[in-house]
């Protein structure tokens, strides 16, 4: 039996007992007070979800299964998926087995390419990715198992199989979309000897035989793997999956949320801002020019993209990891230089302007600079890279949710008049 399934079969009964005891012994205790400003403000800060795959601490950043993300930057995505699923990093044998399972499932059906090639030439890459995923729904192992009458405690097994199939195919689909949508030539065949992230870099065809590019792609995929359960993509996937929609439906729904400019689309907006400044000053401006430009941007009612975060109150460690990688390998790059200068200047500008509770950069402030360095100037595609990575977290959360036999997500809504009455009564 593969190590991944063996660990899950050992741990799932323990996890179930833990939740059952909490409900029996403390089920009537409150965990969060909800204020009207939170109800009207996107439920920001309301504690109402369980997510054990990762946690975002305001003063620490992303923590994956108890391990700060900066301690995982030398790992590869397969190790991260194993960690998300089990709470353990795989040993050499378990990693090799997971990679073998990916290879066994990785062939993309011909009908997927037929669907993609039939789409309008100017289709958005994220729409193409979503349609490719939905086109494979007919193969869902969960749907087959559910229709055959499998018992609820075993839903997680077929959900895991869907996750392995989807993840194994995703790099080739995403790379194929890049080459098709932006006229990069024929698709590059998958190399079964390469790891998941290395294969993705290989199939993109941006910098063949460049081991640094492959390392950068592995790092990018690790850093974006998960971000607890309340972000738009993770929560949307969770809600849809809670209705027992299979992973193809659920992940597609989550990625539709990721495509929004307030979520996964943000990295391209950050890079546009950096390139605009470089163009305006014909290179990296001096510090005073950067300060003036930032103040002018804020005074005009615009924001400085990439700064501030819904949860974080420190510099996003993922931004730190990406910048350190870039400065190590191509510190002469003007885009990266400006990203670093903005990091030194923008927080003080935001504090002085009084515009941000958190004036520090998030991951989007730096991720686009590394992609642009390698010639990926097609901004529309950036969110697809984010999607390939974040699918690991969505899949892991879904498998665990089914293992925990979680019910359908259905919070109660109220009318505005009800809120007004609550205030009046008090």
Secondary structure, 3 states (H helix, E strand, C coil): CCHHHHHHHHHHHHHHHHHHHHHHHHCCCCCCCCCHHHHCCCCCCCCCCCCCCEEEECCCEEEECCEEHHHCCCCCHHHHHHHHHHCCCCCHHHHHHHHHHHHHHCCCCHHHHHHHHCCCCCCCHHHHHHHHHHHHHHHCHHHHHHHCCCCHHHHHHHHHHHHHHHHHHHHHHHHHHHHHHCCCCCCCCCCCCCCHHHHHHHHHCCCCCCHHHHHHHHHHHHHCCCCCCCCHHHHHHHHHHHCCCCHHHHHHHHHHHHCCCCCCCHHHHHHHHHHHHHHHHCCCCCHHHHHHHHHHHHHCCCCCCCECCCCCCCCCHHHHHHHHHHHHHHCCCHHHHHHHHHHHHHHHHHHHHCCCCCCCECCHHHHHHHHHHCCCCCHHHHHHHHHHHHHHHHHHHHHHHHHCCCCCCCCCCCCHHHHHHHHHHC
